Amino acid sequence: MNDLYIGVDIGSVSINIVGLDDSKDMQFKLYKRNPGSPVEVVKEGLASLNKKLKDRFKIAGVGVTGSGRQLIGYILGADIVKNEITAHATATIEQVPDVRTIFEIGGQDSKLIVINNEIVTDFAMNTVCAAGTGSFLDHQAERLGVEIEEFGDLALQATKDVRIAGRCTVFAESDMISKQQYGFTKPEIINGLCEALVRNYFNNLVRGKELHPRFVFQGGVAANAGIKAAIEKEINDEVIIPDNHDVMGAIGIALLAQEEMREKDEPSSFKGFSITHDNFETSSFICEDCANECEVIRIQANGKTIAMTGDRCGKWASDPRDIDVKDETSA
Amino acid sequence: MKIGIPRSLLFFYYYPFWEELFKELGIKVVVSDQNNERIMNKGVKYSISEICVPMKVYVGQVLDLVEQGVDLVYVPRIVSIQKDVTICPKFLGLPDMIKYSLEGMENRVLTHKIEQESDDISNWKDYQIFLEIFDISKKELKRALKKASEKWQEYRAMHRKGFTSDQLLEDVKRTPDTGDLTIGVLGYVYNVYDKFVNMDLLGKLREMNVNIVTFEMIDDEVIQREVDQFAPRKKMFWEFSNKLLGAGYHFLKSDEIDGVIHVTAFGCGPDSILGPFLDIDSDKYDTPFMTLRIDEQTGESHLLTRVEAFVDLLRLQKTKEARKCEK
């Protein structure tokens, strides 16, 4: 039996699971749109991983990253739970060792990661604005009646430049409508949108920072040829889109899990594939012990509380237990 | 008579002074509760929406004191604590804002102007209103101010020994710094020490085994020197922005500080100038710099992601440098 390291990335738009073997080769990959029930997606994903690999591999480590990492981390019994910036950078450095700049555009956030000598030296994340992220494109694609998968390639067919106001999705939309009414073609408008998004990304995150090659572009939006072209135009250089650009976070956290296990010299704390048959339920209650009135999230497996989170003081999180609470709301 | 002091804004800088002053005058002081969801919601409800979050917190804290039944809420109009340098204009208008925008507060505010030439705000001339209100003699007032000043100097001396204000004012454990990393946490006291709004940033850093340095620990002379170097001919900012500017440059240059986190409230005017100066210059001194923007939101994940990634970055850099030295 060979060792397998599982990486799970719980993003806002997609959930990604990968399995890497000892020599860091990918044995399993899953990219799935997050329909809002991450636990179910992860259960199904792990079940199919198990089916495919159970004869040849045993699980040697599990890592979880992404904005929903805490909850899934509890459920899986992860060996390592880490933020997505570190995870993304780890995966990219593994594939492109001389990378200096990573553009990462995901569903709900975008990041810029600056690297020097294989170490992250600076990063930026979008703050209050979604105009430079994937959901902006999703929304506009829907409006134009174009499948998001075809969106980027259509942009490349544009023959004329159209400037779409990109500072805010609201302005972009009204600008787009008027440009449509003037008679510009769909490819031209889509191209204008791609450029607007990239302009936004540079205004919000790069903000005049000096960037060095090699440039890597990853995240779900990297599948969009129109955005790639717009970035290359902006930096006047070539960008690399790594293999498996859409699951880089999961790859990175799997690599970190491998590293962690090597140093720890203990068996993995992974709870095993039996969890794919377990019945998980999330509920919440308002803790009224102090004026903070935290909404405490409670996760139950087969009716037994296994984790609690959301409390500011940590008294529930550190000691999850079954309790009778009235006014309980099922989530 | 019971005087209420809101646990907000410059409370974290001047509370030992105010506490001693009123104690010496024989007046009972009530401090509002630690900021929490209920106080915050009240503050948000009774403030104009575009004002910065620290001001909203202050409003909530004032209302909390009123509920606790204090006779007067102490809202000094802090204009200046250094010659020719004033404080953010919102502080200048604070007593009026409280008096006239909150119902029933017009006659429940104890206010007077503080316009002094040093941080030690004990010059009796600004406190003459106390003579009549508390029916005390000039001598009694001066004596109380002297005591308050001494107490406050002790507090400031403890800062310089390396204690943060939350360690001095609250029951935060005063354990010696044992972390392998030191981060300069740069921000106004009301942003750095409001655990509710910043989601216990200091606690999170301590849990990650990080030592914390704040501007209060830096000698005034060092701060002044950095400010003068930055703008030799011109006074740059408002009072506490100057302090942060000086401390910030000191952090960037210091070998003992591995990285700087700038905690800023969304929409802060002075910080929108201060932050980029430090951010851009941080490259020059090879010190990582991160801006952490706080507002009314209560979701922790964005803050945790940034802080964790920043600490990871600093640790990796440090181990790499150590490896280089071994070679």
Chai-1 contact restraints between the chains, C-beta under 6 A:
chainA,res_idxA,chainB,res_idxB,connection_type,confidence,min_distance_angstrom,max_distance_angstrom,comment,restraint_id
A,S67,B,S301,contact,1.0,0.0,6.0,A-B,restraint_1
A,N83,B,T305,contact,1.0,0.0,6.0,A-B,restraint_2
A,N83,B,E308,contact,1.0,0.0,6.0,A-B,restraint_3
A,N83,B,A309,contact,1.0,0.0,6.0,A-B,restraint_4
A,I85,B,A309,contact,1.0,0.0,6.0,A-B,restraint_5
A,T86,B,A309,contact,1.0,0.0,6.0,A-B,restraint_6
A,T86,B,D312,contact,1.0,0.0,6.0,A-B,restraint_7
A,I119,B,L316,contact,1.0,0.0,6.0,A-B,restraint_8
A,I119,B,Q317,contact,1.0,0.0,6.0,A-B,restraint_9
A,I119,B,K320,contact,1.0,0.0,6.0,A-B,restraint_10
A,V120,B,L313,contact,1.0,0.0,6.0,A-B,restraint_11
A,T127,B,R293,contact,1.0,0.0,6.0,A-B,restraint_12
A,A291,B,N36,contact,1.0,0.0,6.0,A-B,restraint_13
A,A291,B,R38,contact,1.0,0.0,6.0,A-B,restraint_14
A,N292,B,N36,contact,1.0,0.0,6.0,A-B,restraint_15
A,N292,B,E37,contact,1.0,0.0,6.0,A-B,restraint_16
A,E293,B,E37,contact,1.0,0.0,6.0,A-B,restraint_17
